[in-house]
Amino acid sequence: MNPGLLHPTSLWKQEKMLKFWYFFLVLCLLIQQLDANSGIKVRITQKGLDYGKKIGLEILKQRMKEESFPDWSGREKSGVGDVDYTISGVRINTIEFPDASISLIPGIGIKLSTQHAYATVSMNWSIRTWLFKDSGRATVSISGVFITAVFTMSQDSTGHPSMSLDSCQMSIRGVEIKLNGTISWLYKFFTKYLEKPIHRSLDIHSCPNIRQGIQQIDAQLRTLQVPTQIDAFAQIDYSLVHSPGVFQSYIDLDLKGTIYPVGNWTDLAFIQAPFILPDKSDSMLYFGISEYFFKSASLAYYTAGAFNITIVEQLSSYFNVTTETFGSIVPEIAQYYVEARPAMLNLRATAAPVVSLQTDSFTLEIYASMEVLAVLPDSTTQSMFTVNIIANASASLTIFEQKLIGSLCLNRFQLFLADSRAGFFEVSLLENFLSYVLRNGVIPAANVELKKGFPLPNLDQITLLRPVVKVNKGYLLISTDIDYKL
């Protein structure tokens, strides 16, 4: 068996102890190389990296103390002949990284280093020579552990994220064993024959163990389904536009951030205008969500028919809509329906809503047509009239349960008569009524859908902490810390 498992870095071979770092790598390494500007930018600051280091080391220590290690045997040469040894029941009692640090190497990647790390380990031991044999318990003190590892980030040929170990250096100042058994006067002589293979194995296997752990992370990243379906109408692509930009105090990520109709990944005809995140470092993470992102969402939902709704049930809770209702507003209609019949409204978007982000202002220009129909006794419908609508609405945005949640408020609208069974009439007569319909039927129905939210990049056990949303010219800025539940 491999005694290198005693060393804390062997933990990199375990999937669970890497889960927190995996979150940052998902942010840093999504997918695809595309010659385009990004729809979403993510900045991981030094504050975020430091928090990642803190939580990562806590996970590391917890996992190491729970780890079970295999037994192993060996033989060492001595002045009195061969020493056969067996070590079993290995348990990590304490492990500390008092001087661990994480930093960025501009243009290269992430540097993780620790100095003066130490651990204490308990184990069973047995020794056999031609003169004697003995067994007992032992406490191993591993001190002065120095590790420096540099990780680079890139993308593979299929457009998936990739991570590799660029360099690794490791040294140990000392391994000291205290044996408990029956032949105490021989312990000092023989402890070096147990210390020697432990020290040698740590030197040989530590960096390969780290490399193997990084390869496991890389394999996990290749299985990421970066395209995410939002709902029955739309899907989002969080792929990288280009490789992460590593700077002195932060990592910048440019994500494609495009929303498509479900089942249709055709690139959009319009191009994202570039935008720059502000020079801030108070939060762990910054998300910049561009106007392009929201425009692609508008087009995707329009293409998928999400804005086409029939309004009947939405109105029933407010008042009973019939032909008589419209006849009382527009006298020309009353003459066609002597007996009151139920009415229904078919609302159809005629174009994708136009999105505009200005400082502290998020607005949509909505183009639609509304056909009002009478429901006849045989359950068929008959068109009464159709109006075209141009409406302006404001959007407010919040973060809830790792999703970007929107809510609309109608500002103003205009009506234009497009067709009428009763001939021409002044549509201004309908403005108050349809304003009520829009504010109490259409907008609430849209807000119900918007409350489902757009998912942000995230992993289990990660919570956005105190997120702040601000609308800037051309993009939305989300500033947030994160919390990881151990």
N, C-alpha and C positions, 0 to 999 in steps of 0.2 A: 504494500500500500504506500501511498505518497504522503510523507510527513509534512509536505508543504501545506497540507490542509490546516495545520496549526496556525498558519499566519493569517492575520486579519484580512489581507487582500484576497484570500481564497474565497471570500464572501462574494466577490464579483461573479462567481459562477452561479449564484443563486438568483433566480428571477425576481423574487419579491423584494429583495433588499435594494433593487435598482429602480423601484417603481416611481419614486419621487423624481429622480433625475430624468426618467423617461418623459415626464411631463415637459421639462424644459427642452428636451430633444425634439419632442413633437412640435413645439413652437419653433425651434430653430431649424428643423429639417422636415418640412412638409414635402411637396413633390414638384416635378416638371420644370424644364428650362424653356422659357418662352420669351421672345423678343417683344415685350410689352411692358407698360407700366403696371403697377400693382393696384388692386382694388382695396387691399387691406395691408397695412403696415403694423408690425409688432416690434416693440423695443423692450428688450430685457436689460434692465439697469444693473449696476454693481450691487445695489440694494437687493435686487431679486436674486442675483447669483449668490450673495452672502446668505440669504435665507435658504436657498437651495442647498448650500453646503451644510448649514446647521441641521436641517431636517434630514438630509442624506446621511450625515454621520450618526444621527440618533437612530435612524433605521438600521444602519450598519451595526451599531453596538447591540441593539436589541436582537437582531438576527444572529449575530455571532454568539451571544450568550445562549441562544436556543439551539444552536447547531450541534448535531451529533457527528463525530468524526470516527473514521474506521481505525481499527487496530493496525499496527505494522510491526515488523520484525526486521532485524539486520544483524550484521557482524562487523566488528571493528578489531583492528590489530592493536595489540598492546605488548609491553615488555615482558609480560608473563603469559603470553599466548593470546589466542582469539577470545574475544568477548562477544557472546551471543546475547542479544537483548530483545525484549518484547515490550511494546508500549500499548496500553489499552485504556478505555474509559476516559478519553480526553474531553475535558470541558473547559470552556472559557469562563473565567470568574470575573475578571475586569478587563476593560479595554478603553483607552483614552487617546484622544488626538488633541493635545493641548495647543499645538501651534499649526493646526490645519488652515490652509488658505486657498482661495480660488481667485484666479485673475485671468485677464484676457491678453492674448498676444495678438496685436493688430495684424489683420490679414492672414492669420493662421488658425487660431482656435482657442480652446480653453486649457488653462494650466491648473492642475490640481496638485498641491504639494502638502506634505506634512513633515514636521521635524519633531523629534523627541516623543514620538508615539510609543506607547508601552502597553503591555498586556500581561496578565498573570493567568496561568493555566494549571489545572490539577489533572493528574493522570495516575494510572496504575503502571508499575514497571516490574520487570523481572530481568535478572542477569544470571548468566551461566558461563563459568570458565572450567578448565580442567581441575582447578583447585576447590571451587565452591560454587554455590548458587544461592540467590537470595531474591526477595521480592518485597514490594510494599507500595506506599503512596509517594507521590512526588509533587512539588510545586515548581513550576517553570516560570521564571521572570524573563520576559523579552523586553529589552529596553533600547532606547536610542534608535528607533526605527525611522529612517529617512526615505521618503518616497516622493518622486516628482514624475508626473505623467502629463503628457500633452495630447489632447484629442482634437482631431480635425474633422470638419464637417463638409459634406459634399452631396452629390446626387448620383445615382447609378444610371445605367444606360436606358432603363425603363422609366426614368423620371421619379423614382422613389427616393426617399432620403437615405443617406448613408453616413456612417460614423466609423472612424478608424483611430487606432492608437498610433500616433506619430512617433513618440519616443517615451521611454520609461527608464528611470534610474532608481535603484533601491539599495540601501545598505542598512546593516544592523550593527549597533555598537556592541551589544552583548546578549548572550543567552546564559542564564544562571539557573542551575537545578539544585533544589534541596530535597534530598532523599530521606524517607523515613522507613526504617527496616530494622533487622536484628544485628547486622554486622557494621555498626556505625564507624569503626576505625578505618574501614576500607572505602567509605563513601567518597571522600575527597579524591581518592585515587581514580575511582571509576566514573564519577560524574562527568568528567571530560569526555568519556567515550559515549555518553548519551547526548551531551551538549553539541558535540561535533557534528553528528548527522542532522540534528535539528537545525543548527546554524547553516549548514551546507544546503539543506533542502530549501530553507527560506530564501537564500541567495539565488538559488537556481530557478525556483518555481514561481516566485512572486510576480514578476513582470509577465511571464506567460499566462498566469492565472488572470491577471488584469486584462491582457489581450483577449483571452477567451471570453471574459465577461463582456467586453466591448463588442465582440463578434455576436454574442447573443442579443445584445441590444440592437445591433445592426440588423439581425435577422427579424427581430420583432418590428422594427421600423418598416421593413419591406412588406410586412403584412398589413400595414395601415390602410384602411379604406378612407383615404382622404376625401374623396367626394362623399358628401353626406346628404341624404334625402331629408328635406325639411318637413314636407307634408305631401299630400296627394298631388299637389300641383308643381312643386319646385324642388330642385336639388342645388347644392352649393359646392363649388370647387375651391378648396383651400390650398391648392398647389403653389409651390414657389415659382416666382418669376425668374429669379436667379439665385445664386448661392448666397447664404447669409453673409452680411457684412460685419466683420469683427473689428471693433474699435477699442480704444484704450479703456473706456468705462462702460460700454454697452454693446449689445448685439442687435443689429437691425435686420429684420426679416421682411421681405416683400412677397406677399402672397397674392395669388391671382384674384381671389375674392370675387368670383363671378357666380351669379345665380342663373340657372337654366331651367327651362321646362323639364319635367320628368321625362327621361328617355331621349332627350335631345341635347347633345353636347356641341352643337354647331356654334362656332365663335361668333360674337356679336359684331355688328357692322360699325359701331362707334368705338372709339379708343379712349382709354382712361388718360385724363390729364394728370401730369405728375404733381405730387404734393409732398411737403416736408414736415416731419414731426417737429414740434417745438423742442428746444434744448432744455429738457427738464429731467430731474433725477430723483424727485421726492418719492415717487411710487416705484413699486417693483416692476410693474408692467405698464406699457402704454399701447393701446390699440388705436390706430388711425383707420377709420372706415370711410372710404371716399364716396363722393357723389356717384361715381361710376357703379359702385356696389349697389346702391339703391336704384339706380337707373336700370341695371340688369335685373334686379328683383321686379321692378315695375313691368319691364318687357316680358319677363318669364311668366308672371302671373297673368298678364294680359293675353299672351299667346296661348296659355293653358286654359283660358276661359274662366279664370277665377273671379273676374269682375262681372260676369254675367249672372244675374240673379232674378228670380221671379218673386215679387213681393206680394204675399198674401197673408201668411201667418204673422209676419213682422208687424202688420198694421192692425191685426185683429185685437191685439191687447190695448190699442189706443182708441179706436173707433171702428164702426162697421162701414166699410167702403163699398158703395154701390153706384149704379148709374145715376141714381137720384142725387148722390153726393156731387158728382161732376155736373149734372144738369142744373143744380142750384147755383153753381159757380159760373158755368158757361151756358146761357139759355139756348144756344144753337143745338146743344146736345140733347136737351130735355125732350125735344119733339120726336126724337128717334126711339125713345124708350118710355112708353106709356106706363109700363109696369117696371118697378125697380128690379134690377138684376145685380148680382154680385159683380164686383170689378176686380181685376188683377193688373199688376204693373210689371212689365218686363223691362228690366234695366240692362242695357248692354253698353260696355265700354267701346267707343269707336276708335280709340287710340290708347297707347300706353300712357299712364299718367306721367306728366313732366315733373321731375324732381329738381328742386333747387335748394342748395345749402348755402346760406349766408350767415354772417356772425350772429349767433343767438336766434337764428331763424331757419326752420325746416318747413318748406312748403311744397305742396303738390298742386299742379294744375290738372284738373280732371275733365276729360272729354267723353261724353256719353249720350246715348239716346234713351228715351223712356217711352215705351208704347203702353197706352192704357187700353185695356180690353174689357169687354162685357162678356160675362159667362152666361150663355144662353141655356134655356131649359133642357136641351139635349146634351149639355155639358161641353158643347163646342164653344169656341170663343170668337168674338167679332171685334175687330179693331175700331176704337172710337177716335183716337188721335195719337200722334207721335210728336214728341218735342225733343229737340237737341239741347243738351245742357253743357255749359262750361262752368265748372265750379272750382273754387280755390279753397284748399284746406291746409291747416297747420298740423304738424306732427310733433308730438312730445315723445321722448324716448327714455327708457329706464333699463336697468339690468336686474333680472330676477331669475334665480335658479340657473345661472350660467347662460342665459339667453338674453338677446336684445329684444325688448318688448316695445311695441309702438302703440300710439293712440292718436286718432284723428279728431280734429275739431273743424267744423265747417265755418269758413270765413264769409264767403259770398258766392253767388251763382247767378247765371244768366240763362234765360230760356229763349228758344227760337222754334216756331212752329214748323215742323217738317211735313206733316201730312194730317188730314182731318176728314173724317166721314161727314162731318157737319159743315165743311167748308172753312173758310178763313174766319178766325176770331182772334181777339187780343189775348196773347199768352200772359200778359201782365195780370190777368184775372186769376191765373193759377199760381202765381208766385208764392203767396202766403201758404197755400195748401201744400205745394210741393216742397217748400222750405221746411214745413213741418214733417213731411214724409222723409226728406233727406236727413234731417237732424234726429228724428226719432225712429226711423226704420233702417235706412241705408247705412248711415255712419255707425250706429251701434252694431249692426251686423258685421261691418268691416272690422270694427274694433275687437269683436269676438275672435275673428281669425288672426288679427295682429297679436293678440295676447298669447297665441301659441309660440310666437317668438322665433328669432333666427339663432340657431345654436352657435356659440363661440367655441374656438378650439379649447378642449378641456379633457381631463381624465378624471376617473373616479377618485374620490377623497380630496379633490382640489376644489376649494371654494374661493370665488372672487370676494375680496374683503374691502368694504367701503368704496365701491366703484363710483366714480364721478363722471358724468356724461356732459360734454360741452360741444355745441355746434359751432364750427368755424367755417370760414369761407371755403367751400369745396370739399370739406371732410368733417367727419364726426370724431372727436377725441374722447377715448375712455381711459381714465387713469385709475389704476387699482393696485392694491396689494393682494396677496393670496394667503390662504390658510390651508394647511395640510393636516388632516386628521390621522394621527399615528394610531 
